[in-house]
Amino acid sequence: MKRIGHIACGLALAALLPGVLFESPLTNQADFTISDNVNLVLLDVSVKDSNAAYVLGLEKSNFRVLEDGKQRAITQFGSVDAPVTVGLVVDNSGSMRSKRSEVLQAGMSFARESNKNDEFFVVNFNNSVVPGLPPQTPFTDNLQSLQNALYFGRPTGQTALYDAVSYSLRHLESAHHEQRTLIIVSDGGDNVSKIPLGDLVAQIQSSRVTIYTIGLMDPDNRDLKPGVLRRIATVSGGAYFQPRTLEDVPLIFAQISKDIRHRYTVGFVPDEEHDKRIIRSVKVIAERAGERLICKSRSIYRIPPPAGKV
């Protein structure tokens, strides 16, 4: 059975950090475009109880999937804390000079607390996009290699944010794990990329990647565009964070790590024989011992036309 794509969940991060602006991806929910015209939909799902605590130990039988209100058989299931491929996409432009040290320390703490089977890569960007790992090492689980990749030199130049995200999405196509995540840290809008924002959004919609963005916003930065980082996260089903101070950055990384560790994977086959609509709604329901749990997942996805048709 082939995969249509990985539909990322709408994340319910209930315990919000003091002084941190968080926006749920279910607000102004965007459509999701499936990457290939094939026949399995995968969803990342976070589940919480009435006390906003993550729910562990659920099995396939605890879940139901509704596509446009009609129940679909769950054909694939993965429990929480499955290995993840994570890309750390870090702004290295001149305006990041006073902030980058805290970001790098937070990124390394995130990696140290990860699943031992996770794999990482690093993309640094300023005027151009520079992979942090050597060409012969597309991914790593070695902390020293990761640290070397993150500590890229003195921040300088402008901000090729869109090009960096586009490169990272293409790089993730060769990932070894089903769950794929980008964490993007930047303090401003794009000002030198070759790819337009609209084309980047289309690429994100066609990917299987969940994106978390962290905006280190400086009011004096004329390129300040928090809406761009918010949109990139929302389109993917991820989440946007805006820390009030640099001291909040490690807490945000820790919260992202916790959410990644507590996602289930649920797969189903969409009805393409009797239903020719491109845009579909989807809802995941989870129950345990008669208790209806709080289940968050992407609510809309899009099936592309057959190959060769527009």
URQUI-V138061 format. One record per residue. N is the residue number from 1. RES is the residue in three letters. PHI is phi in whole degrees, 0 to 359 (999 if undefined). D_FIRST is the distance of its C-alpha to the first C-alpha in whole Angstrom. Layout:
N RES PHI D_FIRST
N RES PHI D_FIRST
This chain:
1 MET 999 0
2 LYS 272 4
3 ARG 259 7
4 ILE 283 10
5 GLY 163 12
6 HIS 252 14
7 ILE 274 17
8 ALA 280 20
9 CYS 280 22
10 GLY 280 26
11 LEU 266 28
12 ALA 254 31
13 LEU 266 33
14 ALA 285 36
15 ALA 275 38
16 LEU 291 39
17 LEU 285 41
18 PRO 301 45
19 GLY 78 46
20 VAL 246 42
21 LEU 275 41
22 PHE 235 37
23 GLU 236 35
24 SER 289 32
25 PRO 288 30
26 LEU 280 30
27 THR 283 33
28 ASN 56 32
29 GLN 302 29
30 ALA 268 27
31 ASP 291 24
32 PHE 240 21
33 THR 262 19
34 ILE 293 15
35 SER 283 15
36 ASP 226 13
37 ASN 278 12
38 VAL 229 8
39 ASN 233 7
40 LEU 222 7
41 VAL 256 11
42 LEU 249 12
43 LEU 237 16
44 ASP 272 19
45 VAL 228 21
46 SER 253 25
47 VAL 232 27
48 LYS 229 30
49 ASP 268 33
50 SER 292 36
51 ASN 263 38
52 ALA 66 35
53 ALA 264 34
54 TYR 299 31
55 VAL 258 29
56 LEU 256 28
57 GLY 79 27
58 LEU 286 24
59 GLU 243 22
60 LYS 307 19
61 SER 293 21
62 ASN 279 23
63 PHE 246 21
64 ARG 227 20
65 VAL 237 18
66 LEU 246 20
67 GLU 252 19
68 ASP 51 22
69 GLY 84 24
70 LYS 252 21
71 GLN 290 20
72 ARG 243 16
73 ALA 290 14
74 ILE 278 13
75 THR 257 10
76 GLN 214 10
77 PHE 214 14
78 GLY 226 16
79 SER 277 20
80 VAL 289 23
81 ASP 61 24
82 ALA 288 21
83 PRO 301 22
84 VAL 230 22
85 THR 263 22
86 VAL 238 25
87 GLY 252 27
88 LEU 262 31
89 VAL 250 32
90 VAL 239 36
91 ASP 294 39
92 ASN 239 42
93 SER 283 44
94 GLY 301 47
95 SER 289 47
96 MET 269 45
97 ARG 304 48
98 SER 274 49
99 LYS 243 46
100 ARG 293 44
101 SER 300 45
102 GLU 295 44
103 VAL 295 41
104 LEU 294 40
105 GLN 297 42
106 ALA 294 39
107 GLY 297 36
108 MET 291 37
109 SER 297 38
110 PHE 303 34
111 ALA 294 33
112 ARG 296 35
113 GLU 267 34
114 SER 279 30
115 ASN 299 28
116 LYS 297 29
117 ASN 263 25
118 ASP 296 25
119 GLU 233 25
120 PHE 232 28
121 PHE 213 29
122 VAL 231 32
123 VAL 234 33
124 ASN 259 36
125 PHE 216 38
126 ASN 217 41
127 ASN 293 42
128 SER 219 39
129 VAL 254 36
130 VAL 232 36
131 PRO 298 33
132 GLY 280 35
133 LEU 270 33
134 PRO 297 34
135 PRO 304 32
136 GLN 279 31
137 THR 233 30
138 PRO 292 27
139 PHE 219 27
140 THR 213 29
141 ASP 243 30
142 ASN 268 33
143 LEU 294 36
144 GLN 293 38
145 SER 296 36
146 LEU 294 35
147 GLN 297 38
148 ASN 299 39
149 ALA 291 37
150 LEU 283 38
151 TYR 276 42
152 PHE 261 42
153 GLY 113 45
154 ARG 292 48
155 PRO 299 46
156 THR 201 47
157 GLY 86 46
158 GLN 258 44
159 THR 232 41
160 ALA 265 38
161 LEU 298 36
162 TYR 298 33
163 ASP 298 33
164 ALA 294 32
165 VAL 293 29
166 SER 300 28
167 TYR 301 28
168 SER 295 27
169 LEU 297 23
170 ARG 294 23
171 HIS 297 24
172 LEU 291 21
173 GLU 297 18
174 SER 257 19
175 ALA 295 19
176 HIS 269 18
177 HIS 247 17
178 GLU 293 15
179 GLN 279 18
180 ARG 225 20
181 THR 224 23
182 LEU 244 26
183 ILE 241 30
184 ILE 250 32
185 VAL 238 36
186 SER 207 39
187 ASP 240 42
188 GLY 192 42
189 GLY 277 41
190 ASP 287 39
191 ASN 220 42
192 VAL 219 41
193 SER 293 38
194 LYS 273 37
195 ILE 277 33
196 PRO 287 34
197 LEU 300 33
198 GLY 300 32
199 ASP 292 29
200 LEU 295 29
201 VAL 301 28
202 ALA 298 25
203 GLN 294 24
204 ILE 296 23
205 GLN 298 22
206 SER 270 19
207 SER 263 19
208 ARG 250 17
209 VAL 251 20
210 THR 265 23
211 ILE 242 26
212 TYR 253 30
213 THR 239 33
214 ILE 237 36
215 GLY 258 39
216 LEU 268 42
217 MET 276 44
218 ASP 250 48
219 PRO 302 50
220 ASP 273 52
221 ASN 276 49
222 ARG 292 49
223 ASP 270 46
224 LEU 301 45
225 LYS 216 42
226 PRO 298 40
227 GLY 298 38
228 VAL 293 36
229 LEU 296 35
230 ARG 298 34
231 ARG 292 32
232 ILE 301 30
233 ALA 292 29
234 THR 296 29
235 VAL 301 26
236 SER 277 24
237 GLY 88 24
238 GLY 270 27
239 ALA 216 30
240 TYR 251 34
241 PHE 236 37
242 GLN 229 40
243 PRO 292 42
244 ARG 285 46
245 THR 222 47
246 LEU 296 46
247 GLU 295 46
248 ASP 279 43
249 VAL 299 41
250 PRO 300 40
251 LEU 294 40
252 ILE 293 37
253 PHE 301 35
254 ALA 295 36
255 GLN 289 34
256 ILE 298 31
257 SER 302 31
258 LYS 296 31
259 ASP 292 29
260 ILE 301 26
261 ARG 290 26
262 HIS 242 26
263 ARG 249 23
264 TYR 266 20
265 THR 246 16
266 VAL 234 15
267 GLY 238 11
268 PHE 211 11
269 VAL 262 9
270 PRO 287 12
271 ASP 278 14
272 GLU 255 14
273 GLU 281 16
274 HIS 256 19
275 ASP 240 19
276 LYS 261 20
277 ARG 291 21
278 ILE 279 20
279 ILE 265 22
280 ARG 233 20
281 SER 263 22
282 VAL 215 20
283 LYS 221 22
284 VAL 251 21
285 ILE 242 24
286 ALA 233 25
287 GLU 224 28
288 ARG 217 29
289 ALA 51 32
290 GLY 82 33
291 GLU 268 33
292 ARG 281 31
293 LEU 268 30
294 ILE 270 30
295 CYS 244 26
296 LYS 244 26
297 SER 208 23
298 ARG 302 22
299 SER 259 23
300 ILE 220 22
301 TYR 222 19
302 ARG 231 19
303 ILE 263 16
304 PRO 284 18
305 PRO 293 19
306 PRO 301 17
307 ALA 304 18
308 GLY 92 22
309 LYS 246 23
310 VAL 256 25
